[in-house]
Amino acid sequence: MDTASAPAAEIDTGTDLDSGAGSGIGSGIGVGTATETELDYPFPRPSAVQIPPVYEKLRGECPVARVRLPSGDPGFVVSRYDDVRTVLADLRFSRAAMLEEGAPRLTAAPPMGGSLFTMDPPEHTRLRKLVSREFTARRVHNLRPRIQQMTDELLDRMEQLAPPVDLNPVFAFPLPVMVICELLGVPFEDRDRFRGWSDAFVSLTSHTPEEVMEQRMSMVQYLAELIQRKREEPSDDLMSALVSVHDEDGSRLSELELITMGITILVAGHETTVSMIGTCVLTLLRHPEHLAALRERPESIDQVVEELLRLNPIGDGGPFRITLEDVEIADTTIPRGSGVIAAVCSANQDTAKFGADTGAFDPSRPTASSHLAFGHGAHFCLGAALARAELQIALGTLFRRFPRLALAKDVNDLRMTTGMMVHALSGLPVTW
C-alpha cells in the first residue's frame, strides 16, 4: 500500500522489534537467523494505506521468520524479493504437498485438491497447458471492448446518483463480476452468490471450517450444473471452450478439473480485481500530482498500473508452500515439511530491488514492472492479462468521466477487511 505519508522512522509496528518485546526478535538476532519465537501471522496493519511495517524489520534483520499460522500450525515467512522469487519458482517448495496427511495448513479448513493451486509439475503442467489453449491473450484482447462497454454502463448509473457514494458496490465490485460472468458464460443474475462463495474460499479466520466447507459444496454443485449446460448447449465462452478442449492425445479436462478450474477463475478472477480497483483508486486520489499527469498523458496508464500493482498488495502476505526437503534460504535452513509463506507484499517493497522510498507511489519507477503481484515461476497468474486490462480500462475511464472525483471521508477513517487472504477496502466513499 501507499505509505508515502508515513516515513519508516515514524511507523509503529505494534511490536518492539529492537527489544524483542512481544515479537521474538531480539536485538542479538542477526541477518539470516530465523526467529526463535513465533510471530502471529497475519501481521497487524496500522491503517488502510500501510502494509504491516514489521516486514521492513524482517527484511533487514530476519528475512526468514518463524510464525504461527492462522490454523495454529508453525510456519515461516520469507520477506526479501530474491528469496520470495526462489520460493515461488523452486520446485522444492510444493503446492501439492499441502494435501498430504499431517502437512501444515495455512487455515483450519483443508485445501481443495484438483486445482492449479494444489498441483506441482508434471500434473500442473498438463492442466495449465490445456487451460492456456483457451484462456489466451487473444481472448482477453477480444474482451476489451466489452469490458469498456460494461465500465461505461456502470459509470452512467453512478453519474445518476447523488454523491457521496460508496465506490465499492456501484463500481469496484460489479465490474469484475460482470467481466468474469462474460468470460466464463455464467448468468450475471447469479452474481450475488459469488460474494459468499469467494469470501469463504479466501478466508483466513473470518469463517469457521464448517462455513468454508458449506460454501465450497454449494459452489461445486453450481459449477457442475453449469458445466453440464455447456456440454448440452455450448457457446462462445471460456467454460464451453474448456469443456471441449483436448491435447494432442485427445486427453480432456476431467469433471473435477473443470469444476476446480471454474472455481479458480471465478474466485481469483474477480475477488482480487475488486480489491485492486478500490486500493488503486485510493492511491491515485491521494496523489493528485500523479493523477494530473495521467490525465495529461492517458497513454501512460499501462506504466501507472504496474506501479499500482507493485504498491497495492491483494493481501498482507503471499502464496503458501510446503518444503519437500531441507532448504537453505538467506543462510537459514527451513526443514523438510515446513509451511512457508512467500511474502509478495514485502518483496514488492524491497529497497534492494525497487530502490529507496519503496512505500511511495512513483509511476516513473523503472523497476515497477518487476513486481511479483502475479507471482513467479510455474504458478504465474493465468489471469494477469485480464487483470491488467480491467485495471487499465476501469481506472482510465473512471478518472476521465469524473475529473473532480475525490474522497468523501478522511483517509484515516478508511478500513480494510480482515481475516482474509485477499482483502479490500470495506468502503470507499467518493464525491465529484
C-alpha positions as semicolon CSV with decimal commas, in nm:
position;residue;x (nm);y (nm);z (nm)
1;M;0,000;0,000;0,000
2;D;0,098;0,360;-0,032
3;T;0,297;0,464;0,272
4;A;0,427;0,790;0,136
5;S;0,270;0,980;0,422
6;A;0,430;0,756;0,685
7;P;0,810;0,761;0,677
8;A;0,973;0,444;0,805
9;A;1,105;0,616;1,117
10;E;0,753;0,715;1,215
11;I;0,581;0,381;1,154
12;D;0,468;0,200;1,467
13;T;0,498;-0,174;1,407
14;G;0,281;-0,263;1,703
15;T;0,571;-0,463;1,847
16;D;0,908;-0,353;1,977
17;L;1,133;-0,543;1,740
18;D;1,456;-0,391;1,861
19;S;1,399;-0,509;2,216
20;G;1,222;-0,829;2,116
21;A;0,921;-0,746;2,334
22;G;0,616;-0,932;2,206
23;S;0,793;-1,032;1,887
24;G;1,057;-1,294;1,946
25;I;1,312;-1,087;1,752
26;G;1,583;-0,991;1,996
27;S;1,847;-0,728;1,942
28;G;2,108;-1,003;1,918
29;I;1,937;-1,179;1,628
30;G;2,144;-1,136;1,315
31;V;2,060;-1,139;0,947
32;G;1,990;-1,490;0,822
33;T;1,874;-1,624;1,157
34;A;1,511;-1,728;1,193
35;T;1,322;-1,602;1,495
36;E;1,322;-1,845;1,784
37;T;0,976;-1,735;1,899
38;E;0,682;-1,750;1,659
39;L;0,519;-1,430;1,543
40;D;0,143;-1,436;1,492
41;Y;0,056;-1,430;1,122
42;P;-0,103;-1,235;0,959
43;F;0,084;-0,934;1,093
44;P;-0,102;-0,624;1,218
45;R;-0,165;-0,342;0,974
46;P;-0,164;0,014;1,117
47;S;-0,405;0,159;0,861
48;A;-0,572;0,104;0,528
49;V;-0,278;0,267;0,347
50;Q;0,013;0,087;0,512
51;I;0,127;-0,271;0,475
52;P;0,242;-0,433;0,802
53;P;0,555;-0,232;0,897
54;V;0,710;-0,540;1,058
55;Y;0,815;-0,650;0,708
56;E;1,075;-0,373;0,688
57;K;1,234;-0,502;1,008
58;L;1,220;-0,860;0,887
59;R;1,386;-0,780;0,554
60;G;1,669;-0,607;0,736
61;E;1,714;-0,832;1,039
62;C;1,530;-1,163;0,996
63;P;1,443;-1,247;0,633
64;V;1,322;-1,594;0,732
65;A;1,088;-1,558;1,031
66;R;0,908;-1,824;1,231
67;V;0,535;-1,763;1,252
68;R;0,220;-1,916;1,395
69;L;-0,024;-1,961;1,107
70;P;-0,400;-1,890;1,137
71;S;-0,451;-2,268;1,161
72;G;-0,231;-2,275;1,471
73;D;0,045;-2,464;1,288
74;P;0,403;-2,331;1,285
75;G;0,549;-2,194;0,965
76;F;0,794;-1,950;0,811
77;V;0,758;-1,615;0,634
78;V;1,018;-1,522;0,371
79;S;1,028;-1,147;0,312
80;R;1,306;-1,041;0,070
81;Y;1,247;-1,006;-0,304
82;D;1,510;-1,253;-0,427
83;D;1,416;-1,509;-0,162
84;V;1,045;-1,479;-0,239
85;R;1,120;-1,540;-0,609
86;T;1,311;-1,851;-0,508
87;V;1,020;-1,986;-0,303
88;L;0,778;-1,919;-0,588
89;A;0,992;-2,085;-0,858
90;D;1,187;-2,360;-0,679
91;L;1,005;-2,695;-0,704
92;R;1,134;-2,793;-0,360
93;F;0,860;-2,561;-0,234
94;S;0,549;-2,761;-0,317
95;R;0,181;-2,686;-0,353
96;A;0,075;-3,050;-0,393
97;A;0,227;-3,136;-0,053
98;M;-0,037;-2,915;0,110
99;L;-0,279;-3,205;0,055
100;E;-0,070;-3,463;0,238
101;E;-0,184;-3,601;0,573
102;G;-0,030;-3,405;0,858
103;A;0,104;-3,122;0,639
104;P;0,098;-2,776;0,794
105;R;-0,213;-2,581;0,698
106;L;-0,248;-2,212;0,638
107;T;-0,608;-2,221;0,764
108;A;-0,814;-2,464;0,970
109;A;-1,010;-2,574;0,662
110;P;-0,821;-2,823;0,441
111;P;-0,711;-2,708;0,095
112;M;-0,916;-2,823;-0,203
113;G;-0,745;-3,074;-0,433
114;G;-0,767;-3,094;-0,810
115;S;-0,684;-2,731;-0,889
116;L;-0,379;-2,549;-1,021
117;F;-0,335;-2,411;-0,669
118;T;-0,270;-2,760;-0,526
119;M;-0,063;-2,917;-0,803
120;D;0,304;-2,946;-0,889
121;P;0,458;-3,036;-1,227
122;P;0,403;-3,255;-1,423
123;E;0,031;-3,267;-1,328
124;H;0,024;-2,888;-1,304
125;T;0,198;-2,855;-1,641
126;R;-0,061;-3,072;-1,816
127;L;-0,359;-2,890;-1,666
128;R;-0,218;-2,543;-1,724
129;K;-0,130;-2,626;-2,083
130;L;-0,484;-2,740;-2,154
131;V;-0,637;-2,431;-1,995
132;S;-0,386;-2,199;-2,165
133;R;-0,504;-2,322;-2,504
134;E;-0,830;-2,134;-2,445
135;F;-0,753;-1,871;-2,178
136;T;-0,533;-1,677;-2,420
137;A;-0,412;-1,320;-2,461
138;R;-0,623;-1,304;-2,778
139;R;-0,940;-1,398;-2,585
140;V;-0,863;-1,122;-2,333
141;H;-0,788;-0,873;-2,611
142;N;-1,118;-0,954;-2,781
143;L;-1,294;-0,899;-2,448
144;R;-1,158;-0,545;-2,404
145;P;-1,440;-0,367;-2,597
146;R;-1,695;-0,549;-2,382
147;I;-1,508;-0,452;-2,063
148;Q;-1,514;-0,092;-2,183
149;Q;-1,888;-0,114;-2,252
150;M;-1,961;-0,259;-1,906
151;T;-1,742;0,009;-1,745
152;D;-1,928;0,284;-1,928
153;E;-2,267;0,141;-1,829
154;L;-2,172;0,124;-1,459
155;L;-2,037;0,479;-1,463
156;D;-2,353;0,600;-1,642
157;R;-2,554;0,467;-1,347
158;M;-2,311;0,610;-1,095
159;E;-2,345;0,954;-1,256
160;Q;-2,720;0,946;-1,184
161;L;-2,659;0,905;-0,810
162;A;-2,629;1,187;-0,560
163;P;-2,279;1,194;-0,413
164;P;-2,125;1,088;-0,189
165;V;-2,145;0,722;-0,289
166;D;-1,951;0,414;-0,190
167;L;-1,748;0,318;-0,497
168;N;-1,738;-0,049;-0,395
169;P;-2,099;-0,155;-0,459
170;V;-2,152;0,076;-0,757
171;F;-1,828;0,005;-0,945
172;A;-1,538;-0,184;-0,784
173;F;-1,741;-0,498;-0,708
174;P;-1,984;-0,530;-1,001
175;L;-1,734;-0,469;-1,281
176;P;-1,502;-0,768;-1,215
177;V;-1,804;-0,990;-1,152
178;M;-1,960;-0,884;-1,481
179;V;-1,631;-0,949;-1,662
180;I;-1,591;-1,298;-1,516
181;C;-1,954;-1,381;-1,594
182;E;-1,895;-1,268;-1,952
183;L;-1,571;-1,463;-1,981
184;L;-1,698;-1,792;-1,839
185;G;-2,054;-1,773;-1,967
186;V;-2,208;-1,754;-1,619
187;P;-2,554;-1,591;-1,589
188;F;-2,499;-1,246;-1,440
189;E;-2,813;-1,278;-1,229
190;D;-2,621;-1,531;-1,019
191;R;-2,355;-1,273;-0,927
192;D;-2,476;-1,216;-0,571
193;R;-2,392;-1,578;-0,488
194;F;-2,027;-1,519;-0,582
195;R;-1,953;-1,297;-0,286
196;G;-2,041;-1,559;-0,026
197;W;-1,851;-1,830;-0,213
198;S;-1,544;-1,616;-0,273
199;D;-1,525;-1,482;0,081
200;A;-1,524;-1,838;0,213
201;F;-1,255;-1,952;-0,029
202;V;-1,015;-1,672;0,067
203;S;-1,091;-1,679;0,439
204;L;-0,806;-1,698;0,689
205;T;-1,000;-1,651;1,012
206;S;-1,329;-1,485;0,910
207;H;-1,515;-1,816;0,857
208;T;-1,534;-2,140;1,053
209;P;-1,412;-2,457;0,877
210;E;-1,776;-2,569;0,859
211;E;-1,881;-2,246;0,687
212;V;-1,596;-2,279;0,437
213;M;-1,690;-2,637;0,351
214;E;-2,059;-2,547;0,313
215;Q;-1,980;-2,267;0,069
216;R;-1,739;-2,489;-0,124
217;M;-2,002;-2,758;-0,171
218;S;-2,256;-2,501;-0,287
219;M;-2,013;-2,366;-0,546
220;V;-1,913;-2,716;-0,662
221;Q;-2,277;-2,806;-0,721
222;Y;-2,341;-2,481;-0,909
223;L;-2,043;-2,532;-1,139
224;A;-2,126;-2,899;-1,202
225;E;-2,468;-2,788;-1,327
226;L;-2,313;-2,507;-1,536
227;I;-2,066;-2,749;-1,698
228;Q;-2,349;-2,986;-1,789
229;R;-2,537;-2,698;-1,955
230;K;-2,223;-2,606;-2,152
231;R;-2,194;-2,965;-2,273
232;E;-2,553;-2,965;-2,392
233;E;-2,558;-2,609;-2,529
234;P;-2,201;-2,482;-2,589
235;S;-2,148;-2,115;-2,667
236;D;-1,860;-1,878;-2,736
237;D;-1,731;-1,854;-2,378
238;L;-1,435;-1,987;-2,184
239;M;-1,622;-2,256;-1,992
240;S;-1,764;-2,403;-2,313
241;A;-1,412;-2,399;-2,459
242;L;-1,267;-2,571;-2,151
243;V;-1,534;-2,842;-2,170
244;S;-1,426;-2,928;-2,525
245;V;-1,051;-2,860;-2,515
246;H;-0,817;-3,158;-2,556
247;D;-0,447;-3,220;-2,607
248;E;-0,269;-3,397;-2,894
249;D;-0,354;-3,735;-2,744
250;G;-0,721;-3,649;-2,708
251;S;-0,698;-3,602;-2,330
252;R;-0,957;-3,366;-2,186
253;L;-1,012;-3,196;-1,855
254;S;-1,185;-3,425;-1,607
255;E;-1,509;-3,326;-1,434
256;L;-1,317;-3,242;-1,116
257;E;-1,060;-3,039;-1,309
258;L;-1,335;-2,844;-1,487
259;I;-1,509;-2,767;-1,158
260;T;-1,194;-2,663;-0,975
261;M;-1,080;-2,455;-1,272
262;G;-1,417;-2,279;-1,273
263;I;-1,377;-2,210;-0,902
264;T;-1,023;-2,084;-0,953
265;I;-1,121;-1,842;-1,227
266;L;-1,438;-1,721;-1,054
267;V;-1,270;-1,659;-0,719
268;A;-0,924;-1,544;-0,825
269;G;-1,056;-1,362;-1,129
270;H;-1,292;-1,128;-0,952
271;E;-1,200;-1,117;-0,581
272;T;-0,850;-0,985;-0,650
273;T;-0,964;-0,724;-0,903
274;V;-1,235;-0,595;-0,668
275;S;-0,960;-0,535;-0,413
276;M;-0,726;-0,372;-0,663
277;I;-0,977;-0,130;-0,814
278;G;-1,053;0,019;-0,473
279;T;-0,695;0,047;-0,348
280;C;-0,568;0,181;-0,681
281;V;-0,838;0,448;-0,692
282;L;-0,746;0,547;-0,336
283;T;-0,376;0,571;-0,421
284;L;-0,445;0,796;-0,720
285;L;-0,680;1,018;-0,519
286;R;-0,410;1,060;-0,255
287;H;-0,159;1,172;-0,519
288;P;-0,324;1,448;-0,725
289;E;0,006;1,535;-0,895
290;H;0,034;1,187;-1,049
291;L;-0,337;1,182;-1,127
292;A;-0,300;1,511;-1,313
293;A;-0,007;1,366;-1,507
294;L;-0,218;1,064;-1,601
295;R;-0,496;1,291;-1,727
296;E;-0,244;1,480;-1,941
297;R;-0,093;1,155;-2,072
298;P;-0,367;0,891;-2,069
299;E;-0,141;0,664;-2,274
300;S;0,076;0,625;-1,960
301;I;-0,196;0,415;-1,792
302;D;-0,004;0,090;-1,853
303;Q;0,301;0,217;-1,660
304;V;0,082;0,365;-1,386
305;V;-0,097;0,033;-1,338
306;E;0,234;-0,155;-1,297
307;E;0,338;0,074;-1,012
308;L;-0,007;0,044;-0,858
309;L;0,022;-0,335;-0,874
310;R;0,360;-0,318;-0,703
311;L;0,240;-0,086;-0,430
312;N;-0,105;-0,229;-0,353
313;P;-0,098;-0,594;-0,244
314;I;-0,413;-0,805;-0,261
315;G;-0,315;-0,947;0,077
316;D;-0,065;-0,879;0,351
317;G;0,131;-1,198;0,285
318;G;0,165;-1,422;-0,016
319;P;0,136;-1,776;-0,156
320;F;0,179;-2,081;0,070
321;R;0,414;-2,373;0,003
322;I;0,544;-2,689;0,177
323;T;0,913;-2,780;0,165
324;L;0,987;-3,123;0,017
325;E;1,336;-3,129;0,171
326;D;1,557;-2,913;0,390
327;V;1,611;-2,586;0,201
328;E;1,852;-2,305;0,282
329;I;1,719;-1,953;0,231
330;A;1,909;-1,642;0,345
331;D;2,157;-1,855;0,543
332;T;1,867;-2,021;0,726
333;T;1,772;-2,386;0,692
334;I;1,399;-2,440;0,655
335;P;1,330;-2,804;0,750
336;R;1,153;-3,053;0,526
337;G;0,775;-3,049;0,568
338;S;0,759;-2,683;0,675
339;G;0,487;-2,441;0,572
340;V;0,635;-2,133;0,401
341;I;0,468;-1,806;0,306
342;A;0,632;-1,619;0,018
343;A;0,551;-1,263;0,128
344;V;0,491;-1,092;-0,207
345;C;0,354;-0,800;-0,009
346;S;0,702;-0,746;0,142
347;A;0,905;-0,840;-0,166
348;N;0,738;-0,566;-0,371
349;Q;0,872;-0,307;-0,128
350;D;1,226;-0,441;-0,102
351;T;1,466;-0,148;-0,148
352;A;1,732;-0,385;-0,284
353;K;1,512;-0,433;-0,591
354;F;1,298;-0,121;-0,619
355;G;1,526;0,150;-0,482
356;A;1,477;0,394;-0,200
357;D;1,136;0,506;-0,078
358;T;0,957;0,191;-0,194
359;G;0,647;0,291;0,003
360;A;0,599;0,594;-0,222
361;F;0,382;0,593;-0,533
362;D;0,614;0,671;-0,826
363;P;0,479;0,579;-1,172
364;S;0,819;0,663;-1,323
365;R;0,991;0,392;-1,116
366;P;1,197;0,199;-1,375
367;T;1,175;-0,135;-1,192
368;A;0,799;-0,127;-1,119
369;S;0,715;-0,393;-1,378
370;S;0,942;-0,639;-1,196
371;H;0,682;-0,670;-0,921
372;L;0,561;-1,012;-0,808
373;A;0,192;-0,922;-0,783
374;F;0,108;-1,202;-1,029
375;G;0,356;-1,446;-0,879
376;H;0,657;-1,603;-1,050
377;G;0,751;-1,936;-1,199
378;A;0,518;-2,221;-1,289
379;H;0,227;-2,071;-1,096
380;F;0,243;-1,725;-1,256
381;C;-0,114;-1,596;-1,266
382;L;-0,310;-1,721;-1,569
383;G;-0,534;-1,415;-1,549
384;A;-0,260;-1,149;-1,542
385;A;-0,353;-1,011;-1,885
386;L;-0,720;-0,992;-1,788
387;A;-0,644;-0,816;-1,458
388;R;-0,424;-0,561;-1,635
389;A;-0,692;-0,496;-1,896
390;E;-0,962;-0,444;-1,632
391;L;-0,748;-0,206;-1,426
392;Q;-0,635;-0,004;-1,727
393;I;-0,989;0,038;-1,856
394;A;-1,156;0,088;-1,517
395;L;-0,911;0,346;-1,382
396;G;-0,861;0,533;-1,709
397;T;-1,235;0,562;-1,772
398;L;-1,331;0,647;-1,412
399;F;-1,097;0,945;-1,388
400;R;-1,182;1,065;-1,737
401;R;-1,557;1,054;-1,666
402;F;-1,525;1,203;-1,315
403;P;-1,244;1,462;-1,330
404;R;-1,343;1,600;-0,988
405;L;-1,356;1,265;-0,812
406;A;-1,241;1,300;-0,452
407;L;-1,250;1,112;-0,122
408;A;-1,562;1,186;0,081
409;K;-1,405;1,055;0,403
410;D;-1,080;1,112;0,585
411;V;-0,827;0,851;0,477
412;N;-0,756;0,767;0,843
413;D;-1,117;0,653;0,879
414;L;-1,095;0,400;0,596
415;R;-1,065;0,034;0,691
416;M;-0,952;-0,288;0,525
417;T;-1,141;-0,614;0,554
418;T;-0,965;-0,854;0,790
419;G;-0,925;-1,228;0,832
420;M;-0,893;-1,285;0,456
421;M;-0,616;-1,388;0,217
422;V;-0,747;-1,125;-0,022
423;H;-0,857;-0,807;0,146
424;A;-1,022;-0,492;0,019
425;L;-1,133;-0,155;0,144
426;S;-1,452;-0,213;0,343
427;G;-1,584;0,109;0,190
428;L;-1,460;0,386;-0,040
429;P;-1,689;0,690;-0,020
430;V;-1,630;0,937;-0,303
431;T;-1,778;1,259;-0,430
432;W;-1,739;1,458;-0,753
